[in-house]
């Protein structure tokens, strides 16, 4: 009985915040549509959730925002470019600010929407690839896409409270991809240091082949690779096979 009472008090406490959010989330999406990579997906996501704040509840409440930010910190490990995920708007400093009670609702809504777009973009890019010729950005963002919807994946991940694992599982599960991704992680993290010069040519080549493997995974087409990783060693192909 006490637990039920506490849940009711908690819900009543959040109610004004979420009612206020409904007045700002929709307007923020409309005003920043040109900035969003997947505006239709973002709209569907918030519509499903009643246009409430999803990330920027105050620090005392458990939210998935920190897991989302950690995912964005690791963009290079997945052969992707950080500039595609709103790095200027999505900083830990700004997250702290919008989680404060005194932060304006418009600032909260803006951060919330931009973070949603960044994570949906990450999900789609990990699964389809960024430049997939068969699955353009507009096609992936469309309402009638049936193969895989980034907004639905995000909703399901938040429902089971397992954002990080759910997002990373959207990647190809082939041995070739897993080996490349692991090696990319080593090149961009473990082997970094003051005296370590990152092999940019290897990083770029692995990133390209990871992208192609995403295309293969989603289209079933044969695309010749220019490198693989075997037993921790990069094997290059002089000629496309």
N, C-alpha and C positions, 0 to 999 in steps of 0.2 A: 504493500500500500504506500509506504514511504517512497519507494522507487518510482511508482506511478506519479505521485505528487511532485517529485523533483522533475520528472520529465515534462509534466504539465507546466510547471513554473518556467522551465527552460524554453519550452515552445512559446509561452506567452512573452517571455523576454525577447525572443528573436522576432516575433511577429511584426513589430513596428519597423525593424530593420529590413525585413524581407518585403514588406509592403512598400517601403520607400524605394527598395531596389527595383521594383517593377516599374516605377516611374522613370528610371534612368537607363536601365539596360537596353530596352528597345530603342530609345533615343540615341544612345551611344553607338549601337550597331548601325543605325541609319546615317548618323553623322560621319562615321569613320569607315563606311563601306569600301571606299576606294583603297584604304590602307590595309584592309583585311585580305588575306590570301584566299580564304574560303568563307565568304560572307553568308552564303546560303546554308552551309553546314553549321556555322556559328548560330545563325538564326534558328535552325531546327533544334540545336542543342538547348538553347535557352527556352524555347517554346515548350519543349518537353519538360523542362524543370521549372516552369512557371515564372520565367524571367527573374529568378532570384540570384543573389550573389552566390558564387560557387567557390571562390578562392579567398576572398578578402575578409572573412570573419576575424574578429579580434584575436590577438595572440593567445588568449586564455582558452580558446576553443580549438579543437583539433580539426585541421583542414588539410587537404592534399596539396596545398600550395607549395610547401617545401619540397615534396617529392617532384612536383612539376618543375621547380627551379633547378633541382639537381639533374633532372633529365636534360634540361637545356644547357647545363654546364658541360655536358658530355657530348655535345653535338659532333665534335671532331672525331670522336671514337667510332662514329657510324658513317664516316666518309661524307658528312654533310657540312654545309657552310653556315656558321653562326649568324651571318648577316640576314639570313632568311627567317629568323625567329625573333624579330623585334628586340634586339639586344639593348638598344638605347632606352626603351620603355620598361623593360623587364629586368630590374636590378633589385638586389636584396634591400638596398636602402629605400627604394620606392615601395617595396612590399611592406617593410616595417611601417612606413608612413601611412599607407592606406589601411593598415590594420588598426591604427589608432582611432579611438572614438571621435576625436576632433577632426579627422579627415573628412573632406566633403564627399557627399554621395556621388557627385559627378566624377571625382578622382577615383573613387572606389570602383565605379562602374567601368571607367576607361581601362584601368589596370585589369579588372576581371575579364573583360571582353578580349583585350589584347592577349592575355595569357591563354584564354581558351583558343583563340586563333592559332597561337604558336604551337600548342600541344596537338591540335587537330592537324596542323601542317606537318608536324613531326611524325605523327601516326601515318599520314598519307605518304609522306616521303620515304619512310622506312618500308612501307609495304609496296607501293607502286613504283617508287623512284620519283625524282623530281621532273625528269625529262622524258618520261615514258611516252613513246609515240602513239601508243594505243589507248592511253589513259591520260588525256590532257587535264590540266587543272580544272577547266570548266566542266569537263565530263565527270570528273571525280566529285566536283562540288554539287552536281545536279541532283535534283530530288529523285530522279528515276534510276540512279545508279544502284545496281543490285548486288554486284560482286562483293563490295566491301565499302562500308561507310565509316569514315573517321569519326564523325560525331556520335554514331551509335557505339563504336568501340570505346570512346571516351565515357559515354554515359554508363556503359556496362562496367568499365573499370572503376568508376567512382562508386557504383552501386555495391561492388564487392570489396571496396576499400583496398584495392591492390593496384594502384595506378602504374607504378614503375614496371612491375612484371608484365602487366597486361599490355602496356605500350611496346615493350621490347619483344614480346611474343609475336608482334605483327611482322617482324622481319622474316626473310626466307630462312628455312631450316635445313637447307642443303649443306653438305659437308664443305663444299667449296666456299660458300658464303661464310659459314661459321669460322673457318680457318682464316679467311681474309679479315673478318671483323676482329678476331682475337689479336691478329698481328697488328692491325691498325691501332688497337688500344695500346699495345706495347710501344709502338712508334710515337704515339701522341701523349703518353703519360709516363710509364715506367722508366723509359730510357731518356726522359727529359732531365736537364740539369744545366749547370753553368757552363760546363765544358763539352756539352753534347750538342752537336749540330744535327738537327732533324733532317733525314733524307727526304727532301721535298718531292723529288721525282718519284720515289717509291710510294710516298703518301698519296700523291696525285694519281698514280697508276692504280693503286689499290682501290681508291675511292671510285674511279671510273668503272673498275670491274665489279665492285659491289653494286653500283648502279645498274649495270647490265644484268647482274644476277637477280635483281628485283624485277627487271623487265621479264626475264626468263620465267620467274616464279609466277608472274601474273598473266602472261600472255601465252606461255607454252612454246614460244618460238625459240629457235636455235640461234644463239648469238655467240660468236667466237670470242673467247677471252684472250687477253694478252698477258695475264699472269695468274698464277695460283700460289698458295702457300702450302708446303708439305714439310712436316716435321720442323716447323718454325723457320723454314727457309723459303724466300721468295724465288719462284721459278718463272723466269721471263720467257716469252715466246717471241723470237725475232720476226716471225711471219705469222699473220693472223691465220688461224687454222680453220 
